[in-house]
């Protein structure tokens, strides 16, 4: 399966989609703002990433004002399911591999996997 969880309004997500030429590579696109992540989808991402914390975005504006801060896997899971902004973006699935976030190394690893 080739899938990307992203925000269509996020310029970084759009840049990565274009850089990796995902539209040409028959990816399934899920805009997490208009199509919420399901528990099953999040569980699959967690199994590939190793934890809900690895999928959690601490740069989200809502995180800054969040009190108390999450510190358990259950709390991370609950917040991601409740509010799309807490998912680190983009999340790219290529077969059984997962690439989370927009870091240079992450994007380069996804690019190498697509070759």
N, C-alpha and C positions, 0 to 999 in steps of 0.2 A: 504494500500500500504506500502511496505517495500522497501525503496530506500536509497542509499548513494551516495552523491556527494563527490568526492575525487580526489586526484592526485595519480596515480600509482607510480610516482617517489618519493613520499613523504614517508619517512620511518615511520613517526608518523602515517600517515593514514593507512599504511600497518599493523603496530603494533596494532592499534585499531581494524581493520577488523579481525585480527587473535584473539585478546583478546575476542572480542564479538562473534566470530565464525559466522560471517555474511554469509560466503559462504555456510554454512550448513543450513542457515535459509531462503534460497530462496529470497535473496535481489536482487533488480535491481541495478546494479553498473553503475555509469556514471562517467567516467574519464573526468573531466572538461577541461583538456588540449586538448583532442582529440575530445570531443563532447561538443561543447559550450552550455552554459546555455541559454535557451530561455527566452524571456520576460515573458511568461506564467509560466514557472517553477520558475523564480525569484519572480514573483508576489505571487505565492502559498507559497513559503518560507517566504516571507515578511508577509503575512497574518498570518502564524503560529508563526513567531518569534516576530511580533509586529512592526518591522521597518526594513528598509534597513540597517540602522546603526548597528543593532544587528548582521547582516550578514557580515559586513565589517571588513576586517583584517587590523589592523594598524601595524602588524609586518611584512607585506610584504616588501621586499627590495625596490620595486618601490614606496611605500608609503613614505619612508624616503626622497626621492628626489622630491616628488610631491609638486609643488607649483602652485597655492595656495592649501592648504589642503581643502578637502570637508567639508561642514558644513550644507548641506541641504539634505533631503531625495532624492531629484532629482539628486543631485551630486553623492551621494552614489550609487544609482541605475545605473546611467550612467557609472560610473567607473567599477562596478562589471560586467556589460554586455560587456564592452569593453575589460577588462583584467581579465582573470580567477584568477590571483594571489590575487585579491582584495576580493575574497570570503573566509571567515573564514572557515577552513576545520578541519575535515570533517563535512558535514551536513548530519545528519541521520534522515530520516522520518520513523516513525512507526505509521501507521494509521493517526490520526490527530495531533500527537505530533511531535515536532521537537527538535533535539539536535544539537547545533551548537558549533563547536570548539573541542579542544582536552583537555580541562581542566579536572582534575581528577573527580570533581563532575559531570560534564556533561557526561563523559564516564560511571561513576557509575550509573547515572540516566537512561541512555540508557540500560545498562546491566539489571537493575531492571525491566525496561519496557519489555524486551525480555523474562523474565521468565514466 
